[in-house]
Amino acid sequence: MKGIGLLTLVSSLILSSETMSAQTDYTGLKEIVGDDFKIGVAVGPWHMAGEAAELIKHNYNTMTAENVMKPASIIQRDGSYNFAAGDRIVEFARENGMTMRGHTLLWHASTPRGYLNDAEGNPLTKEQVYEKHEKYIKAVLEHYRGDVVFCWDVVNEALSDGEFESIYRESSPWYKACGPEYIAWAFRTARKYADDNVKLYYNDYNLVDPVKRERCYELLKGLVDAGVPIDGVGLQAHWSHELTEEMIQAAIDRFSSLGLDVHITELDFTVYDNFHGPGAAERQESKVTLPYEGALAERHAEKYEMIFRVLHKNSDKISSVTFWNIHDGSSWLNNFPIRGRMDYPLLFDREFKPKAPFFRIEEYYKSLK
Ligand code: GLA
């Protein structure tokens, strides 16, 4: 009896969220930013119906799969590939005339356990690693060939953070197996199988930080000088309040001076402190949830206005801007770096409604007319 009651409740909740339509009586973000750049959002396959789907269609013209197009989602335990979850999103994109950023072909944190070892658990040689992953890159690029996926993050997060470390993330199993050359290898391999119109990006976080920015510049310049086929750089943009206009501008200038296109790939703006790098959780001033009100909410809106002012000014150098998640309730920041601390990093609240920073961006764009 109890079980049936719970079941009914759960199924009616699912039904209502799928049939409820989100509030869309406001100008959508894609209309607000116009031709500046593509404007996108990170999604899961369960967002392709109900309120989430309404919000996506109203505001965005491109999407990134938050997780389901990563190697650890596609590669199955038996080594086979499963594209079903990503296909759901691609299908929705196609039905609604949207595009997608492919994310990502190679990332240390999405490498299945044992993927770089042989059946006995011994590390594969560099040649074996390349052979295995070439098969994967080829399969993915051929599977997602077509009119929807317009670019791929080929390599994600290959750089280290610390000021006194080597420029590369040496703890990555890819670095350990192949040394730094796996980065160029991945771009050359992706270019071999991607359609000509599909663009290839290097994607990383904290690229507005001067130390990491210069480190990334060095990496990208090396690739460009060596004739490696790379089209652009993705600034993840998991930002927080120490961010300044100058920091964003300097990063855009530096990377575009190499002739690379710039994408903002994972934009969110925590209301708490900066969190990347070692000891992020310990460095947090507030370990408890703060209310989204007063000076905190005001600063959040101001910062988003500043960000879009800079992005607009540089729209000739930036071709795509993507938010990392649909609304505050679906953000990974509710569990990072502190589990269960509620964050409010996006333009939409937990009821799918646009909030103050959204309207500040809209006002800014209106002021340009
Ligand atoms: C990185 C990755 C994303 C995502 C976030 C956390 O930025 O590139 O795919 O996993 O971490 O949500």
Residues whose N, C-alpha, C, O or C-beta is under 5 A from the ligand:
A	BS01	GLA	E66 Q236 W332
